[in-house]
Amino acid sequence: MTSAPIVVHRPSLSGGRRVTVHSSGRDETLGTAYSDHDLVVFLEGVGIADPEAILDDPQWVEWRDGPAHQFSAA
């Protein structure tokens, strides 16, 4: 695997971060997360059994263009 299958994109100016998952050769947008709780709900929805355990694992989740767990624009 060359990159993490889950990407939490940069915080938007209005707050929140778009979340995508790479599966079956394509990227799917799961939604906009405004908190870790939102992110966990999205990941549970795609079948990840214990999403809280992978949030800080770079093999699973890539936090782009902003600190991990920060959902508002700086």
PDB file of N, CA, C and O in Angstrom:
ATOM      1  N   MET A   1       0.839  -1.168   0.000  1.00  0.00           N
ATOM      2  CA  MET A   1       0.000   0.000   0.000  1.00  0.00           C
ATOM      3  C   MET A   1       0.889   1.238   0.000  1.00  0.00           C
ATOM      4  O   MET A   1       1.792   1.345   0.830  1.00  0.00           O
ATOM      5  N   THR A   2       0.651   2.171  -0.913  1.00  0.00           N
ATOM      6  CA  THR A   2       1.497   3.349  -1.014  1.00  0.00           C
ATOM      7  C   THR A   2       0.984   4.514  -0.171  1.00  0.00           C
ATOM      8  O   THR A   2       1.759   5.404   0.179  1.00  0.00           O
ATOM      9  N   SER A   3      -0.290   4.527   0.157  1.00  0.00           N
ATOM     10  CA  SER A   3      -0.827   5.588   1.003  1.00  0.00           C
ATOM     11  C   SER A   3      -1.982   5.027   1.826  1.00  0.00           C
ATOM     12  O   SER A   3      -2.501   3.947   1.543  1.00  0.00           O
ATOM     13  N   ALA A   4      -2.368   5.776   2.840  1.00  0.00           N
ATOM     14  CA  ALA A   4      -3.451   5.342   3.715  1.00  0.00           C
ATOM     15  C   ALA A   4      -4.764   5.308   2.937  1.00  0.00           C
ATOM     16  O   ALA A   4      -5.009   6.175   2.099  1.00  0.00           O
ATOM     17  N   PRO A   5      -5.605   4.319   3.206  1.00  0.00           N
ATOM     18  CA  PRO A   5      -6.869   4.232   2.478  1.00  0.00           C
ATOM     19  C   PRO A   5      -7.912   5.264   2.908  1.00  0.00           C
ATOM     20  O   PRO A   5      -8.882   5.501   2.188  1.00  0.00           O
ATOM     21  N   ILE A   6      -7.721   5.872   4.069  1.00  0.00           N
ATOM     22  CA  ILE A   6      -8.672   6.874   4.575  1.00  0.00           C
ATOM     23  C   ILE A   6      -7.946   8.204   4.615  1.00  0.00           C
ATOM     24  O   ILE A   6      -6.851   8.306   5.168  1.00  0.00           O
ATOM     25  N   VAL A   7      -8.561   9.231   4.024  1.00  0.00           N
ATOM     26  CA  VAL A   7      -7.950  10.559   4.018  1.00  0.00           C
ATOM     27  C   VAL A   7      -8.914  11.545   4.664  1.00  0.00           C
ATOM     28  O   VAL A   7     -10.083  11.643   4.292  1.00  0.00           O
ATOM     29  N   VAL A   8      -8.383  12.271   5.646  1.00  0.00           N
ATOM     30  CA  VAL A   8      -9.110  13.382   6.259  1.00  0.00           C
ATOM     31  C   VAL A   8      -8.463  14.633   5.674  1.00  0.00           C
ATOM     32  O   VAL A   8      -7.324  14.971   5.997  1.00  0.00           O
ATOM     33  N   HIS A   9      -9.212  15.310   4.809  1.00  0.00           N
ATOM     34  CA  HIS A   9      -8.665  16.436   4.044  1.00  0.00           C
ATOM     35  C   HIS A   9      -8.573  17.697   4.893  1.00  0.00           C
ATOM     36  O   HIS A   9      -9.025  17.726   6.038  1.00  0.00           O
ATOM     37  N   ARG A  10      -7.982  18.737   4.314  1.00  0.00           N
ATOM     38  CA  ARG A  10      -7.752  19.995   5.028  1.00  0.00           C
ATOM     39  C   ARG A  10      -9.057  20.561   5.593  1.00  0.00           C
ATOM     40  O   ARG A  10     -10.124  20.358   5.014  1.00  0.00           O
ATOM     41  N   PRO A  11      -8.972  21.272   6.725  1.00  0.00           N
ATOM     42  CA  PRO A  11     -10.165  21.923   7.266  1.00  0.00           C
ATOM     43  C   PRO A  11     -10.666  22.985   6.290  1.00  0.00           C
ATOM     44  O   PRO A  11      -9.877  23.748   5.733  1.00  0.00           O
ATOM     45  N   SER A  12     -11.970  23.028   6.088  1.00  0.00           N
ATOM     46  CA  SER A  12     -12.541  24.051   5.210  1.00  0.00           C
ATOM     47  C   SER A  12     -12.638  25.366   5.975  1.00  0.00           C
ATOM     48  O   SER A  12     -12.568  25.382   7.204  1.00  0.00           O
ATOM     49  N   LEU A  13     -12.799  26.455   5.252  1.00  0.00           N
ATOM     50  CA  LEU A  13     -12.919  27.765   5.893  1.00  0.00           C
ATOM     51  C   LEU A  13     -14.136  27.847   6.802  1.00  0.00           C
ATOM     52  O   LEU A  13     -14.121  28.566   7.801  1.00  0.00           O
ATOM     53  N   SER A  14     -15.187  27.114   6.462  1.00  0.00           N
ATOM     54  CA  SER A  14     -16.398  27.134   7.274  1.00  0.00           C
ATOM     55  C   SER A  14     -16.385  26.074   8.370  1.00  0.00           C
ATOM     56  O   SER A  14     -17.339  25.959   9.139  1.00  0.00           O
ATOM     57  N   GLY A  15     -15.302  25.298   8.441  1.00  0.00           N
ATOM     58  CA  GLY A  15     -15.177  24.247   9.445  1.00  0.00           C
ATOM     59  C   GLY A  15     -15.509  22.887   8.866  1.00  0.00           C
ATOM     60  O   GLY A  15     -16.232  22.781   7.876  1.00  0.00           O
ATOM     61  N   GLY A  16     -14.983  21.865   9.479  1.00  0.00           N
ATOM     62  CA  GLY A  16     -15.198  20.502   9.020  1.00  0.00           C
ATOM     63  C   GLY A  16     -14.127  20.075   8.029  1.00  0.00           C
ATOM     64  O   GLY A  16     -13.461  20.898   7.400  1.00  0.00           O
ATOM     65  N   ARG A  17     -13.985  18.774   7.913  1.00  0.00           N
ATOM     66  CA  ARG A  17     -13.000  18.183   7.006  1.00  0.00           C
ATOM     67  C   ARG A  17     -13.670  17.083   6.193  1.00  0.00           C
ATOM     68  O   ARG A  17     -14.354  16.218   6.741  1.00  0.00           O
ATOM     69  N   ARG A  18     -13.466  17.128   4.884  1.00  0.00           N
ATOM     70  CA  ARG A  18     -13.985  16.088   4.002  1.00  0.00           C
ATOM     71  C   ARG A  18     -13.220  14.797   4.288  1.00  0.00           C
ATOM     72  O   ARG A  18     -12.012  14.813   4.520  1.00  0.00           O
ATOM     73  N   VAL A  19     -13.945  13.685   4.267  1.00  0.00           N
ATOM     74  CA  VAL A  19     -13.357  12.381   4.542  1.00  0.00           C
ATOM     75  C   VAL A  19     -13.600  11.486   3.329  1.00  0.00           C
ATOM     76  O   VAL A  19     -14.731  11.331   2.868  1.00  0.00           O
ATOM     77  N   THR A  20     -12.509  10.898   2.822  1.00  0.00           N
ATOM     78  CA  THR A  20     -12.635   9.965   1.708  1.00  0.00           C
ATOM     79  C   THR A  20     -11.987   8.633   2.078  1.00  0.00           C
ATOM     80  O   THR A  20     -11.089   8.563   2.918  1.00  0.00           O
ATOM     81  N   VAL A  21     -12.468   7.591   1.429  1.00  0.00           N
ATOM     82  CA  VAL A  21     -11.892   6.258   1.607  1.00  0.00           C
ATOM     83  C   VAL A  21     -11.602   5.698   0.222  1.00  0.00           C
ATOM     84  O   VAL A  21     -12.418   5.812  -0.693  1.00  0.00           O
ATOM     85  N   HIS A  22     -10.427   5.092   0.083  1.00  0.00           N
ATOM     86  CA  HIS A  22     -10.029   4.477  -1.188  1.00  0.00           C
ATOM     87  C   HIS A  22     -10.329   2.992  -1.099  1.00  0.00           C
ATOM     88  O   HIS A  22      -9.787   2.277  -0.256  1.00  0.00           O
ATOM     89  N   SER A  23     -11.211   2.542  -1.995  1.00  0.00           N
ATOM     90  CA  SER A  23     -11.612   1.143  -1.982  1.00  0.00           C
ATOM     91  C   SER A  23     -11.938   0.710  -3.395  1.00  0.00           C
ATOM     92  O   SER A  23     -12.529   1.469  -4.164  1.00  0.00           O
ATOM     93  N   SER A  24     -11.561  -0.489  -3.734  1.00  0.00           N
ATOM     94  CA  SER A  24     -11.851  -1.066  -5.058  1.00  0.00           C
ATOM     95  C   SER A  24     -11.379  -0.161  -6.196  1.00  0.00           C
ATOM     96  O   SER A  24     -12.047  -0.040  -7.223  1.00  0.00           O
ATOM     97  N   GLY A  25     -10.222   0.469  -6.001  1.00  0.00           N
ATOM     98  CA  GLY A  25      -9.636   1.279  -7.051  1.00  0.00           C
ATOM     99  C   GLY A  25     -10.227   2.663  -7.238  1.00  0.00           C
ATOM    100  O   GLY A  25      -9.925   3.333  -8.225  1.00  0.00           O
ATOM    101  N   ARG A  26     -11.064   3.105  -6.308  1.00  0.00           N
ATOM    102  CA  ARG A  26     -11.634   4.446  -6.446  1.00  0.00           C
ATOM    103  C   ARG A  26     -11.773   5.108  -5.077  1.00  0.00           C
ATOM    104  O   ARG A  26     -11.763   4.443  -4.041  1.00  0.00           O
ATOM    105  N   ASP A  27     -11.903   6.431  -5.101  1.00  0.00           N
ATOM    106  CA  ASP A  27     -12.115   7.196  -3.874  1.00  0.00           C
ATOM    107  C   ASP A  27     -13.598   7.476  -3.710  1.00  0.00           C
ATOM    108  O   ASP A  27     -14.279   7.857  -4.662  1.00  0.00           O
ATOM    109  N   GLU A  28     -14.090   7.285  -2.498  1.00  0.00           N
ATOM    110  CA  GLU A  28     -15.482   7.558  -2.172  1.00  0.00           C
ATOM    111  C   GLU A  28     -15.512   8.581  -1.050  1.00  0.00           C
ATOM    112  O   GLU A  28     -14.843   8.411  -0.031  1.00  0.00           O
ATOM    113  N   THR A  29     -16.288   9.646  -1.232  1.00  0.00           N
ATOM    114  CA  THR A  29     -16.449  10.645  -0.180  1.00  0.00           C
ATOM    115  C   THR A  29     -17.467  10.132   0.822  1.00  0.00           C
ATOM    116  O   THR A  29     -18.591   9.776   0.466  1.00  0.00           O
ATOM    117  N   LEU A  30     -17.049  10.100   2.096  1.00  0.00           N
ATOM    118  CA  LEU A  30     -17.945   9.641   3.152  1.00  0.00           C
ATOM    119  C   LEU A  30     -18.773  10.787   3.722  1.00  0.00           C
ATOM    120  O   LEU A  30     -19.878  10.571   4.219  1.00  0.00           O
ATOM    121  N   GLY A  31     -18.243  11.994   3.651  1.00  0.00           N
ATOM    122  CA  GLY A  31     -18.955  13.157   4.178  1.00  0.00           C
ATOM    123  C   GLY A  31     -17.982  14.152   4.756  1.00  0.00           C
ATOM    124  O   GLY A  31     -16.772  14.048   4.557  1.00  0.00           O
ATOM    125  N   THR A  32     -18.523  15.123   5.478  1.00  0.00           N
ATOM    126  CA  THR A  32     -17.720  16.137   6.156  1.00  0.00           C
ATOM    127  C   THR A  32     -17.795  15.886   7.653  1.00  0.00           C
ATOM    128  O   THR A  32     -18.877  15.867   8.239  1.00  0.00           O
ATOM    129  N   ALA A  33     -16.638  15.696   8.261  1.00  0.00           N
ATOM    130  CA  ALA A  33     -16.559  15.463   9.701  1.00  0.00           C
ATOM    131  C   ALA A  33     -16.271  16.783  10.406  1.00  0.00           C
ATOM    132  O   ALA A  33     -15.424  17.564   9.972  1.00  0.00           O
ATOM    133  N   TYR A  34     -16.982  17.015  11.489  1.00  0.00           N
ATOM    134  CA  TYR A  34     -16.786  18.209  12.313  1.00  0.00           C
ATOM    135  C   TYR A  34     -16.163  17.862  13.662  1.00  0.00           C
ATOM    136  O   TYR A  34     -15.919  18.740  14.489  1.00  0.00           O
ATOM    137  N   SER A  35     -15.905  16.555  13.873  1.00  0.00           N
ATOM    138  CA  SER A  35     -15.316  16.083  15.124  1.00  0.00           C
ATOM    139  C   SER A  35     -14.815  14.656  14.925  1.00  0.00           C
ATOM    140  O   SER A  35     -15.125  14.014  13.922  1.00  0.00           O
ATOM    141  N   ASP A  36     -14.043  14.172  15.882  1.00  0.00           N
ATOM    142  CA  ASP A  36     -13.617  12.776  15.842  1.00  0.00           C
ATOM    143  C   ASP A  36     -14.835  11.856  15.867  1.00  0.00           C
ATOM    144  O   ASP A  36     -14.837  10.808  15.221  1.00  0.00           O
ATOM    145  N   HIS A  37     -15.868  12.247  16.611  1.00  0.00           N
ATOM    146  CA  HIS A  37     -17.080  11.418  16.676  1.00  0.00           C
ATOM    147  C   HIS A  37     -17.681  11.226  15.282  1.00  0.00           C
ATOM    148  O   HIS A  37     -18.042  10.110  14.911  1.00  0.00           O
ATOM    149  N   ASP A  38     -17.788  12.309  14.513  1.00  0.00           N
ATOM    150  CA  ASP A  38     -18.306  12.199  13.145  1.00  0.00           C
ATOM    151  C   ASP A  38     -17.451  11.239  12.325  1.00  0.00           C
ATOM    152  O   ASP A  38     -17.975  10.393  11.601  1.00  0.00           O
ATOM    153  N   LEU A  39     -16.151  11.375  12.442  1.00  0.00           N
ATOM    154  CA  LEU A  39     -15.225  10.521  11.703  1.00  0.00           C
ATOM    155  C   LEU A  39     -15.425   9.050  12.073  1.00  0.00           C
ATOM    156  O   LEU A  39     -15.463   8.188  11.196  1.00  0.00           O
ATOM    157  N   VAL A  40     -15.553   8.768  13.356  1.00  0.00           N
ATOM    158  CA  VAL A  40     -15.781   7.398  13.829  1.00  0.00           C
ATOM    159  C   VAL A  40     -17.088   6.846  13.251  1.00  0.00           C
ATOM    160  O   VAL A  40     -17.136   5.695  12.818  1.00  0.00           O
ATOM    161  N   VAL A  41     -18.131   7.652  13.245  1.00  0.00           N
ATOM    162  CA  VAL A  41     -19.420   7.212  12.691  1.00  0.00           C
ATOM    163  C   VAL A  41     -19.280   6.868  11.205  1.00  0.00           C
ATOM    164  O   VAL A  41     -19.796   5.844  10.757  1.00  0.00           O
ATOM    165  N   PHE A  42     -18.584   7.718  10.440  1.00  0.00           N
ATOM    166  CA  PHE A  42     -18.366   7.435   9.015  1.00  0.00           C
ATOM    167  C   PHE A  42     -17.634   6.109   8.834  1.00  0.00           C
ATOM    168  O   PHE A  42     -18.011   5.296   7.991  1.00  0.00           O
ATOM    169  N   LEU A  43     -16.591   5.896   9.624  1.00  0.00           N
ATOM    170  CA  LEU A  43     -15.779   4.691   9.465  1.00  0.00           C
ATOM    171  C   LEU A  43     -16.535   3.439   9.891  1.00  0.00           C
ATOM    172  O   LEU A  43     -16.377   2.383   9.278  1.00  0.00           O
ATOM    173  N   GLU A  44     -17.345   3.543  10.923  1.00  0.00           N
ATOM    174  CA  GLU A  44     -18.200   2.415  11.303  1.00  0.00           C
ATOM    175  C   GLU A  44     -19.160   2.083  10.162  1.00  0.00           C
ATOM    176  O   GLU A  44     -19.459   0.916   9.908  1.00  0.00           O
ATOM    177  N   GLY A  45     -19.635   3.121   9.481  1.00  0.00           N
ATOM    178  CA  GLY A  45     -20.564   2.934   8.376  1.00  0.00           C
ATOM    179  C   GLY A  45     -19.988   2.181   7.190  1.00  0.00           C
ATOM    180  O   GLY A  45     -20.733   1.585   6.412  1.00  0.00           O
ATOM    181  N   VAL A  46     -18.670   2.202   7.046  1.00  0.00           N
ATOM    182  CA  VAL A  46     -18.034   1.438   5.954  1.00  0.00           C
ATOM    183  C   VAL A  46     -17.450   0.117   6.459  1.00  0.00           C
ATOM    184  O   VAL A  46     -16.696  -0.550   5.750  1.00  0.00           O
ATOM    185  N   GLY A  47     -17.805  -0.247   7.688  1.00  0.00           N
ATOM    186  CA  GLY A  47     -17.453  -1.574   8.175  1.00  0.00           C
ATOM    187  C   GLY A  47     -16.194  -1.705   8.996  1.00  0.00           C
ATOM    188  O   GLY A  47     -15.754  -2.825   9.260  1.00  0.00           O
ATOM    189  N   ILE A  48     -15.595  -0.600   9.412  1.00  0.00           N
ATOM    190  CA  ILE A  48     -14.403  -0.692  10.260  1.00  0.00           C
ATOM    191  C   ILE A  48     -14.869  -0.947  11.690  1.00  0.00           C
ATOM    192  O   ILE A  48     -15.603  -0.146  12.268  1.00  0.00           O
ATOM    193  N   ALA A  49     -14.433  -2.067  12.250  1.00  0.00           N
ATOM    194  CA  ALA A  49     -14.951  -2.539  13.533  1.00  0.00           C
ATOM    195  C   ALA A  49     -14.579  -1.643  14.714  1.00  0.00           C
ATOM    196  O   ALA A  49     -15.425  -1.387  15.571  1.00  0.00           O
ATOM    197  N   ASP A  50     -13.355  -1.168  14.782  1.00  0.00           N
ATOM    198  CA  ASP A  50     -12.910  -0.343  15.912  1.00  0.00           C
ATOM    199  C   ASP A  50     -12.215   0.907  15.374  1.00  0.00           C
ATOM    200  O   ASP A  50     -10.995   1.025  15.482  1.00  0.00           O
ATOM    201  N   PRO A  51     -12.973   1.841  14.797  1.00  0.00           N
ATOM    202  CA  PRO A  51     -12.351   2.981  14.126  1.00  0.00           C
ATOM    203  C   PRO A  51     -11.534   3.882  15.045  1.00  0.00           C
ATOM    204  O   PRO A  51     -10.571   4.500  14.592  1.00  0.00           O
ATOM    205  N   GLU A  52     -11.893   3.971  16.322  1.00  0.00           N
ATOM    206  CA  GLU A  52     -11.132   4.824  17.237  1.00  0.00           C
ATOM    207  C   GLU A  52      -9.683   4.364  17.346  1.00  0.00           C
ATOM    208  O   GLU A  52      -8.780   5.172  17.564  1.00  0.00           O
ATOM    209  N   ALA A  53      -9.470   3.068  17.193  1.00  0.00           N
ATOM    210  CA  ALA A  53      -8.128   2.493  17.329  1.00  0.00           C
ATOM    211  C   ALA A  53      -7.207   2.834  16.160  1.00  0.00           C
ATOM    212  O   ALA A  53      -5.989   2.708  16.282  1.00  0.00           O
ATOM    213  N   ILE A  54      -7.771   3.266  15.024  1.00  0.00           N
ATOM    214  CA  ILE A  54      -6.925   3.517  13.850  1.00  0.00           C
ATOM    215  C   ILE A  54      -6.753   4.996  13.525  1.00  0.00           C
ATOM    216  O   ILE A  54      -6.001   5.333  12.611  1.00  0.00           O
ATOM    217  N   LEU A  55      -7.425   5.884  14.246  1.00  0.00           N
ATOM    218  CA  LEU A  55      -7.387   7.305  13.891  1.00  0.00           C
ATOM    219  C   LEU A  55      -5.976   7.880  13.850  1.00  0.00           C
ATOM    220  O   LEU A  55      -5.705   8.788  13.065  1.00  0.00           O
ATOM    221  N   ASP A  56      -5.079   7.368  14.678  1.00  0.00           N
ATOM    222  CA  ASP A  56      -3.708   7.873  14.709  1.00  0.00           C
ATOM    223  C   ASP A  56      -2.703   6.929  14.054  1.00  0.00           C
ATOM    224  O   ASP A  56      -1.493   7.079  14.227  1.00  0.00           O
ATOM    225  N   ASP A  57      -3.212   5.956  13.300  1.00  0.00           N
ATOM    226  CA  ASP A  57      -2.344   5.007  12.608  1.00  0.00           C
ATOM    227  C   ASP A  57      -2.164   5.469  11.168  1.00  0.00           C
ATOM    228  O   ASP A  57      -3.106   5.393  10.378  1.00  0.00           O
ATOM    229  N   PRO A  58      -0.966   5.949  10.808  1.00  0.00           N
ATOM    230  CA  PRO A  58      -0.743   6.477   9.456  1.00  0.00           C
ATOM    231  C   PRO A  58      -0.878   5.434   8.349  1.00  0.00           C
ATOM    232  O   PRO A  58      -0.979   5.800   7.178  1.00  0.00           O
ATOM    233  N   GLN A  59      -0.882   4.158   8.688  1.00  0.00           N
ATOM    234  CA  GLN A  59      -1.131   3.132   7.669  1.00  0.00           C
ATOM    235  C   GLN A  59      -2.603   3.110   7.270  1.00  0.00           C
ATOM    236  O   GLN A  59      -2.946   2.635   6.188  1.00  0.00           O
ATOM    237  N   TRP A  60      -3.470   3.618   8.136  1.00  0.00           N
ATOM    238  CA  TRP A  60      -4.908   3.633   7.872  1.00  0.00           C
ATOM    239  C   TRP A  60      -5.442   5.016   7.537  1.00  0.00           C
ATOM    240  O   TRP A  60      -6.240   5.169   6.612  1.00  0.00           O
ATOM    241  N   VAL A  61      -5.004   6.029   8.289  1.00  0.00           N
ATOM    242  CA  VAL A  61      -5.584   7.371   8.163  1.00  0.00           C
ATOM    243  C   VAL A  61      -4.498   8.393   7.874  1.00  0.00           C
ATOM    244  O   VAL A  61      -3.493   8.468   8.580  1.00  0.00           O
ATOM    245  N   GLU A  62      -4.713   9.181   6.827  1.00  0.00           N
ATOM    246  CA  GLU A  62      -3.826  10.293   6.495  1.00  0.00           C
ATOM    247  C   GLU A  62      -4.568  11.602   6.807  1.00  0.00           C
ATOM    248  O   GLU A  62      -5.634  11.869   6.253  1.00  0.00           O
ATOM    249  N   TRP A  63      -3.995  12.397   7.686  1.00  0.00           N
ATOM    250  CA  TRP A  63      -4.544  13.720   8.019  1.00  0.00           C
ATOM    251  C   TRP A  63      -3.813  14.727   7.147  1.00  0.00           C
ATOM    252  O   TRP A  63      -2.619  14.955   7.340  1.00  0.00           O
ATOM    253  N   ARG A  64      -4.511  15.337   6.183  1.00  0.00           N
ATOM    254  CA  ARG A  64      -3.866  16.228   5.220  1.00  0.00           C
ATOM    255  C   ARG A  64      -4.040  17.698   5.588  1.00  0.00           C
ATOM    256  O   ARG A  64      -5.113  18.142   5.996  1.00  0.00           O
ATOM    257  N   ASP A  65      -2.944  18.431   5.428  1.00  0.00           N
ATOM    258  CA  ASP A  65      -2.960  19.897   5.489  1.00  0.00           C
ATOM    259  C   ASP A  65      -3.590  20.456   6.756  1.00  0.00           C
ATOM    260  O   ASP A  65      -4.342  21.430   6.708  1.00  0.00           O
ATOM    261  N   GLY A  66      -3.289  19.850   7.859  1.00  0.00           N
ATOM    262  CA  GLY A  66      -3.754  20.362   9.145  1.00  0.00           C
ATOM    263  C   GLY A  66      -3.485  19.328  10.216  1.00  0.00           C
ATOM    264  O   GLY A  66      -3.310  18.148   9.912  1.00  0.00           O
ATOM    265  N   PRO A  67      -3.451  19.758  11.462  1.00  0.00           N
ATOM    266  CA  PRO A  67      -3.187  18.828  12.550  1.00  0.00           C
ATOM    267  C   PRO A  67      -4.298  17.782  12.685  1.00  0.00           C
ATOM    268  O   PRO A  67      -5.471  18.065  12.443  1.00  0.00           O
ATOM    269  N   ALA A  68      -3.906  16.589  13.070  1.00  0.00           N
ATOM    270  CA  ALA A  68      -4.892  15.542  13.352  1.00  0.00           C
ATOM    271  C   ALA A  68      -5.839  16.015  14.445  1.00  0.00           C
ATOM    272  O   ALA A  68      -5.436  16.702  15.383  1.00  0.00           O
ATOM    273  N   HIS A  69      -7.078  15.641  14.308  1.00  0.00           N
ATOM    274  CA  HIS A  69      -8.127  15.903  15.290  1.00  0.00           C
ATOM    275  C   HIS A  69      -8.537  17.372  15.380  1.00  0.00           C
ATOM    276  O   HIS A  69      -9.275  17.745  16.292  1.00  0.00           O
ATOM    277  N   GLN A  70      -8.086  18.192  14.474  1.00  0.00           N
ATOM    278  CA  GLN A  70      -8.515  19.613  14.425  1.00  0.00           C
ATOM    279  C   GLN A  70      -9.450  19.746  13.235  1.00  0.00           C
ATOM    280  O   GLN A  70      -9.073  19.431  12.106  1.00  0.00           O
ATOM    281  N   PHE A  71     -10.665  20.212  13.484  1.00  0.00           N
ATOM    282  CA  PHE A  71     -11.677  20.244  12.451  1.00  0.00           C
ATOM    283  C   PHE A  71     -12.091  21.652  12.035  1.00  0.00           C
ATOM    284  O   PHE A  71     -12.910  21.811  11.130  1.00  0.00           O
ATOM    285  N   SER A  72     -11.539  22.667  12.678  1.00  0.00           N
ATOM    286  CA  SER A  72     -11.857  24.038  12.288  1.00  0.00           C
ATOM    287  C   SER A  72     -10.654  24.657  11.580  1.00  0.00           C
ATOM    288  O   SER A  72      -9.511  24.260  11.806  1.00  0.00           O
ATOM    289  N   ALA A  73     -10.930  25.625  10.731  1.00  0.00           N
ATOM    290  CA  ALA A  73      -9.842  26.317  10.024  1.00  0.00           C
ATOM    291  C   ALA A  73      -9.002  27.077  11.035  1.00  0.00           C
ATOM    292  O   ALA A  73      -9.522  27.618  12.011  1.00  0.00           O
ATOM    293  N   ALA A  74      -7.716  27.113  10.796  1.00  0.00           N
ATOM    294  CA  ALA A  74      -6.779  27.768  11.745  1.00  0.00           C
ATOM    295  C   ALA A  74      -6.917  29.272  11.706  1.00  0.00           C
ATOM    296  O   ALA A  74      -6.214  29.976  12.431  1.00  0.00           O
TER     297      ALA A  74
END
